Amino acid sequence: MKQSPVLTADSPFAAKAVSFPVIIKSGEIPEEYLTSDYIMHQFVERLVHYILSVPQGSFSMSELGKLLEIMDPTHQVLFFKRLKENSPSSLKQFAPLYYGFMAEFDSLLFT
């Protein structure tokens, strides 16, 4: 029987499971994800795919908003950019969050 690989602290981020339901509910991003721009970029990419794949009601917009507030502004922009690229129609669902965050940035970023 084939044994599955054991993930250690040294395993690459891409190989680790991320508990998005817990992270979104707690509104806290684990410290090890915040240590590197690359890891946060990967976290945001995976977060977008997670929120687009779970049923509506799995999280609230305020919970997601609190999580986004923790992120560096460049990662906030990346989040909405990837959301728009992966599911343009989803911006209707996320409009209150989108416009709330986008109001903070220069309008030229989003043209």
KAGI-V673351 format. One record per pair of residues at least 24 apart in sequence whose C-alpha atoms are under 10 Angstrom apart, sorted by the first residue. I is the first residue (numbers start at 1). J is the second residue. D is the distance in Angstrom with one decimal. If there is no record, write none. Layout:
I_J_D + I_J_D
//
This chain:
12_39_9.4 + 13_38_9.7 + 13_39_6.9 + 13_40_9.9 + 13_42_7.9 + 13_43_8.5 + 14_39_8.8 + 14_42_7.6 + 14_43_8.9 + 14_46_9.2 + 18_43_8.5 + 18_46_8.6 + 18_47_9.0 + 18_50_9.8 + 20_46_9.1 + 20_47_7.2 + 20_50_7.4 + 20_51_8.8 + 20_59_10.0 + 21_50_9.2 + 21_51_9.6 + 21_54_9.9 + 21_58_7.9 + 21_59_7.7 + 23_63_9.5 + 23_64_9.5 + 23_67_8.0 + 24_51_10.0 + 24_58_9.7 + 24_59_7.2 + 24_60_8.8 + 24_61_9.9 + 24_62_9.7 + 24_63_6.0 + 24_64_6.1 + 24_65_9.2 + 24_66_8.3 + 24_67_6.4 + 24_68_9.6 + 25_58_9.7 + 25_59_7.4 + 25_60_8.7 + 25_62_9.9 + 25_63_6.3 + 25_64_8.3 + 25_66_9.5 + 25_67_8.9 + 26_63_8.1 + 26_64_10.0 + 26_66_9.2 + 26_67_8.5 + 27_62_9.6 + 27_63_6.4 + 27_64_7.5 + 27_65_8.6 + 27_66_5.7 + 27_67_4.9 + 27_68_8.7 + 27_69_9.2 + 27_70_8.3 + 28_66_8.4 + 28_67_6.4 + 28_68_9.7 + 28_70_7.6 + 29_67_7.2 + 29_68_9.5 + 29_70_7.6 + 29_71_8.6 + 34_70_9.6 + 34_71_8.4 + 34_72_9.3 + 37_72_9.3 + 37_74_9.6 + 37_75_8.7 + 40_71_8.4 + 40_72_9.1 + 40_75_7.3 + 41_74_9.2 + 41_75_6.7 + 41_76_10.0 + 41_78_7.9 + 41_79_8.9 + 42_75_9.9 + 43_75_9.4 + 43_79_9.7 + 44_68_9.5 + 44_71_9.3 + 44_75_6.9 + 44_76_8.3 + 44_77_10.0 + 44_78_7.3 + 44_79_5.9 + 44_80_9.6 + 44_82_8.6 + 44_83_9.9 + 45_75_9.6 + 45_78_8.2 + 45_79_7.2 + 45_82_7.1 + 45_83_9.0 + 46_79_9.7 + 47_79_8.1 + 47_82_9.9 + 47_83_9.6 + 48_78_9.6 + 48_79_6.6 + 48_80_8.5 + 48_81_9.7 + 48_82_6.8 + 48_83_6.0 + 48_84_9.8 + 48_86_8.3 + 48_87_9.6 + 49_82_8.9 + 49_83_8.2 + 49_86_8.1 + 49_87_9.7 + 51_83_9.2 + 52_83_8.2 + 52_86_8.5 + 52_87_7.8 + 52_90_8.0 + 56_93_9.5 + 61_93_9.3 + 61_94_7.5 + 61_95_9.9 + 61_96_8.3 + 61_97_7.0 + 62_96_9.9 + 62_97_8.2 + 64_94_9.9 + 64_97_8.5 + 65_96_9.7 + 65_97_6.6 + 65_98_9.4 + 65_100_9.2 + 65_101_8.7 + 68_97_9.4 + 68_101_8.8 + 69_101_8.7 + 73_101_9.1 + 73_102_10.0 + 73_104_9.3 + 73_105_8.6 + 76_101_7.8 + 76_102_9.0 + 77_101_8.5 + 77_102_8.0 + 77_105_8.9 + 77_109_8.7 + 77_110_8.9 + 80_110_9.8 + 81_110_8.5
//
